[in-house]
Structures are given as C-alpha cells and as structure tokens.
Amino acid sequence: MPASSVSVVIPIHNEEKTIVPLYERLVKVLENRAVAFEILFVDDASVDRGPKLLRELAGVDARLQVIRLRRQFGQTAALAAGFELASGEVIVAMDGDLQHDPEEIPLLLDKIEEGYDIASGWRAARKDNPVTRRLPSRAANWLMGRVSGVPLRDFGTTFKAYRRETIKDIRLYGELHRFIPALASLNGARIAEVPISNTSRAAGRSHYGMARTLRVLFDIITIRFLLKYFTRPMHLFGSIGLACGASGGLILAFLAADKLLRAHHLMTEHGPLLIAGAMLSLAGLQLLCTGLIGEVLIRTYFESQNRPIYAIREIISSKERPTVAADGPRARGCSPPAS
C-alpha cells in the first residue's frame, strides 16, 4: 500500500555548505514521488551559517521545519527529536552531508510499500578510509548481527525508512540510533536491506573516527542485554551470581575441611585462595541482589507506563463475531439453559 505522507528527518551540525543543495534535491525527489511530505532539519547547535540558511528556507517553504536544540546533544538525540515531531506515515532518516543520495529515497519507500516496517540502507561499495572506517565498521556489523540475530550488513548508516508506528515505539538513548533495527526487532519489526551508494563528503569533515569504536562495543553489549534479558534480568545476573557463589562456596568448603582435618594456617598456606573464595562468594551474592533489583525495576517500568510486554501486529476476526461480556452465556450470544 503506497504511503500517504513522508517525513524526512535530517540531523545536522555545521553543514552550511550542503544544506541548500540537499534541500533542493529532496524537494525535487519528493515532488516527483507525488506524495505529501515534510522535511525536518534538526540543528544540533551548529555554530556556522547553517541556522541562518535554514531559517530563510523555512520562511519560504511551509513544508520545511527547523528544530534547533539548545546545545549539542549528539546525533541520537537529534534523531529522537525529529522522530518525535515528525507526522508522516513513513519517516526517512538521513545525514545532512550529502553522503546519502536523496534520489535513492524512493528505493526505501518502495521497500516499505512491499510490507516491511524498516528499510535499511546498505553501503555495498563504501568509499571511506579502509583502516579507520571500513575495517572497524565491518567487524562491528558482523558482531552486531551475531549478537542481535538481525542479519543486516550495515547497521551504521543513518539512511533508513521506518513506518511511523515502528519508530514511535522506540526510545533512543546514548548512541543507539545505529541499532534501531535491532531494538525494533524486540517488537517483531519486519526489516529489509536496500543497497545504496556511498558518495564522498561534498564539504566539511567527518565527525566520526577511531575514538567511537569503543563506544560501539559498549552499545553492542547494551543491545545484547536489551534483546535477551530486558524482561528477565535475573536470568543473566542470577546465572552469573550462582556460578560465582558456587565457586566461592566450594573453595571455602575445601579450605574449611583443610583447616579442620590438617589444622593448617589458612592465610599462610592458602592466602590467595581464601581471598578468591571470599570474593567469589560476595560477588555471587551481589549479582543475585542485582538481578532481584532488576526484576523489580522492569516491573515498575512496564506497570508505570501501562505498557504490555508483547506487541500485536493485527487482530483478525469475523465481522459477525458476537460481543463477549463477563455476565454469562446470554452476553456471549448463547441461549440460557432450560429450566
């Protein structure tokens, strides 16, 4: 089913040289698509002429909306702000440096119209630095695919299209924007990958580098926890806690037997082992307590927001299905028993 409206969300930071050509190309593509659209530029506290240019464009085109953040919050927060204010049935996210080709937006929309919830861009032929960008990205994508169970070859690109109901259910924190497909898979989102081009930056310099590799690793650990243990934290912390506690208990039992049977001075004969046993036992207890606290917190999270732990795609029933009430057979469309 064709999308009736499209919102394009573009986070920018000091991209003054690409704003006008990007806007012009977007308008041309979306007008050719013959669909109602809006363009949302999210200015992440730029200090160049970008805000002035955006203000001028918004003054002459009502389809353009500019969201200026009070300070630099980062790309994830900028995307979250754009997603929150977007009103389109389909929401497209892309970078503002012209490394994403606006002419490829129809490819993403076509995939959404095939029935997918997310159409994710795949930079099949990357032109980035092979050492600082491509190699770490390939390793991160492989690891993320294994951890999340979502078989994407390019998690890192911002260039994606989302059904409105899919992206609105996701809360973004930290730098998790690159892992939105993995987060959406929690609710059973249908995800497709679309090959896209990867052109060199038209102007400015990249805001990424090797420094983000460690942050990506932390994000992968976070995603693994959210995907597998979010609703049952005790299964993670409890398992590790029991293993630590059992190991510590066995060590302390051995040392107690040694003390009773051989009268050895434990600190002299087995000092390091004694400390290890005590530390493992204490760590096990702490992890079990952490798991219990996690169970309480996750119940508070769902109940305070009145959120279910499941997600319904659709409900199918006969139009003639009788209404079921709680007051007996008559409400269910059945005759009462004969007296």
C-alpha positions, 0 to 999 in steps of 0.5 A: 500500500503506497504511503500517504505522507513522508517525513524526512528527518535530517540531523545536522551540525555545521553543514552550511555548505550542503544544506541548500543543495540537499534541500533542493534535491529532496524537494525535487525527489519528493515532488516527483514521488507525488506524495505529501511530505515534510522535511525536518532539519534538526540543528544540533547547535551548529555554530556556522551559517547553517541556522541562518540558511535554514531559517530563510528556507523555512520562511519560504517553504511551509513544508520545511521545519527547523528544530534547533536544540539548545546545545549539542546533544549528539546525533541520537538525540537529534534523531529522537527529536525529529522522530518525535515531531515528525507526522508522516506515515513513513519517516526517512532518516538521513545525514545532512552531508550529502553522503546519502543520495536523496534520489535513492529515497524512493528505493526505501519507500518502495521497500516499505510499500512491499510490507516491511516496517524498516528499510535499511540502507546498505553501503555495498561499495563504501568509499571511506578510509579502509583502516579507520572506517571500513575495517572497524565498521565491518567487524562491528556489523558482523558482531552486531548481527551475531549478537542481535540475530538481525542479519543486516550488513550495515547497521551504521548508516543513518539512511533508513525508512521506518513506518511511523508506528515502528519508530514511535515505539522506540526510545533512543538513548546514548548512541543507539540510533545505529541499532534501531533495527535491532531494538525494533526487532524486540517488537517483531519489526519486519526489516529489509536491506536496500543497497545504496551508494556511498558518495564522498563528503561534498564539504566539511569533515567527518565527525566520526573516527577511531575514538567511537569504536569503543563506544560501539562495543559498549552499545553492542553489549547494551543491545545484547542485554536489551534483546535477551534479558530486558524482561528477565534480568535475573536470568543473566545476573542470577546465572552469573551470581550462582556460578560465582557463589558456587565457586566461592562456596566450594573453595571455602568448603575445601579450605574449611575441611583443610583447616579442620582435618590438617589444622593448617594456617589458612592465610599462610598456606592458602592466602590467595585462595581464601581471598578468591573464595571470599570474593567469589562468594560476595560477588555471587551474592551481589549479582543475585541482589542485582538481578532481584533489583532488576526484576523489580525495576522492569516491573515498575517500568512496564506497570508505570507506563501501562505498557504490555510486554508483547506487541500485536501486529493485527487482530483478525476476526469475523465481522459477525463475531458476537460481543463477549461480556463477563455476565454469562452465556446470554452476553456471549450470544448463547441461549440460557439453559432450560429450566 
